[in-house]
Amino acid sequence: MKKLGILIATLSLLGCNTGSESEVEGAEAGLALTDVTLEGKAGTGRWYTRAQVERGRETFEEYCAACHGANAEATPNWRTLDANGNYPPPPLNGTAHAWHHPLAVLSMVIEEGGEPLGGVMPAWGDTLSEAEIVEVIASFQRYWPDEIYQLWLERERASRGLTP
């Protein structure tokens, strides 16, 4: 009977568990764009978790780094037309215009490529899942200085019709 009481007490305490950080990050795996909230997460203070950044970093390295740079820094002359009359890939580290765009636009450009906007970036929608695209965005947003991230966050909230 004593063992049963201990078992019940233990199970009761387990039921009160609000979830460890790794469980919370695990819940973020496979997150669709429409599921992204703007609440700051533990460990980053931003909309994404460290686990999302890590998964996105791996995807970024495989599909994006060759053009946008290993640390999303791109090329020094990204504002100068190349020999084909195209602009080189811009940096995604907060020093170019990517931070001006809401998540929906960033996701669309990755999914559909740059051609609809006059660019030459390939479309990745047939290669990457929506969750992988969200994680890639998290991976390059981690480079954004806090000031740039806060400006972006204001724009993101406005694009969603949210008040600050």
C-alpha positions in Angstrom: 0.0 0.0 0.0 2.9 2.4 0.8 4.4 1.7 -2.6 1.1 2.5 -4.3 0.9 5.8 -2.4 4.5 6.7 -3.6 3.6 5.8 -7.1 0.4 7.9 -7.1 2.4 10.9 -5.6 5.1 10.5 -8.2 2.6 10.4 -11.1 0.8 13.4 -9.6 4.0 15.4 -9.6 4.8 14.3 -13.2 1.4 15.6 -14.2 2.4 19.0 -12.9 5.4 19.2 -15.2 5.0 22.2 -17.5 7.6 20.9 -20.0 11.3 21.2 -20.2 12.9 23.6 -22.6 13.8 20.6 -24.9 10.2 19.4 -24.8 9.1 23.0 -25.8 11.7 23.1 -28.6 10.6 19.7 -29.7 7.1 21.0 -30.0 8.4 23.7 -32.3 9.8 21.1 -34.8 7.7 21.0 -37.9 6.2 24.4 -37.2 4.2 25.9 -40.2 4.4 29.6 -41.0 0.9 30.1 -39.8 1.7 28.6 -36.4 4.6 31.0 -35.8 3.8 33.3 -32.8 5.9 36.3 -32.1 6.4 35.5 -28.4 10.0 35.5 -27.3 11.2 32.0 -26.6 13.5 30.9 -23.8 17.1 30.9 -24.9 16.7 33.3 -27.8 14.2 36.0 -26.7 12.9 35.9 -30.3 10.1 34.0 -32.1 12.3 31.0 -32.7 14.0 28.4 -30.5 17.6 27.4 -30.4 16.6 24.0 -31.9 14.9 25.7 -34.8 18.0 27.8 -35.4 20.2 24.7 -35.3 18.0 22.7 -37.7 17.8 25.8 -40.0 21.5 26.3 -39.9 22.0 22.8 -41.3 19.5 23.4 -44.0 21.0 26.8 -44.7 24.5 25.3 -45.0 23.2 22.8 -47.5 21.1 25.0 -49.7 21.8 28.6 -49.1 25.4 29.2 -47.9 26.9 28.8 -51.4 25.3 32.0 -52.5 24.4 33.9 -49.3 27.6 33.0 -47.4 28.3 30.7 -44.5 27.2 33.3 -42.0 24.6 34.9 -44.2 27.1 37.7 -45.1 26.9 37.3 -48.9 29.4 39.0 -51.1 30.9 42.5 -50.6 29.6 43.8 -53.9 26.0 42.5 -53.6 24.7 46.0 -54.7 26.6 45.9 -58.0 25.2 44.2 -61.1 27.2 41.2 -62.2 28.2 40.4 -65.8 24.8 39.0 -66.6 23.0 42.2 -65.4 21.8 40.6 -62.1 22.4 41.6 -58.6 24.4 39.0 -56.5 22.6 37.4 -53.5 22.2 39.9 -50.7 23.4 39.3 -47.2 20.7 37.9 -44.9 22.5 38.9 -41.7 20.6 42.1 -41.1 22.9 44.4 -43.2 20.7 44.3 -46.3 17.0 44.6 -47.0 15.7 41.1 -45.8 14.8 42.6 -42.4 12.3 44.9 -44.1 10.1 41.9 -45.1 7.6 40.0 -43.0 7.9 36.2 -42.5 5.3 35.6 -45.2 7.4 37.4 -47.8 10.7 35.8 -46.7 9.0 32.4 -46.9 7.5 33.2 -50.3 10.9 34.2 -51.7 12.5 31.0 -50.4 9.6 28.9 -51.7 9.0 30.5 -55.1 12.5 31.9 -55.7 13.5 35.4 -56.7 12.2 35.3 -60.3 8.7 36.7 -59.4 10.5 39.7 -57.9 13.0 40.1 -60.8 15.8 38.1 -59.2 17.5 34.8 -60.0 17.4 32.9 -56.8 16.1 29.4 -57.4 12.8 28.2 -55.9 13.1 25.8 -53.0 9.4 25.0 -52.4 9.7 21.6 -54.1 12.8 20.8 -52.0 12.2 22.3 -48.6 9.1 21.8 -46.4 7.3 24.8 -44.9 8.8 23.9 -41.5 12.3 23.8 -43.0 11.8 27.2 -44.6 10.7 28.6 -41.2 13.8 27.1 -39.7 16.0 28.6 -42.4 14.6 32.0 -41.6 15.3 31.5 -37.9 18.9 30.5 -38.8 19.7 33.7 -40.6 17.6 36.0 -38.3 19.9 34.9 -35.4 22.6 37.1 -37.0 20.4 40.2 -36.8 21.4 42.7 -34.2 18.8 43.3 -31.5 18.0 46.7 -32.9 17.4 45.3 -36.4 15.3 42.4 -35.0 13.2 44.9 -33.0 12.5 47.0 -36.1 11.6 43.9 -38.0 9.3 42.7 -35.2 7.4 46.0 -35.3 7.0 45.5 -39.1 6.0 41.9 -38.6 3.4 42.8 -36.0 2.0 45.5 -38.3 1.8 43.1 -41.2 -0.3 40.8 -39.0 -2.5 43.7 -37.8 -1.2 43.4 -34.3 -0.6 46.3 -32.0 2.7 46.7 -30.2 
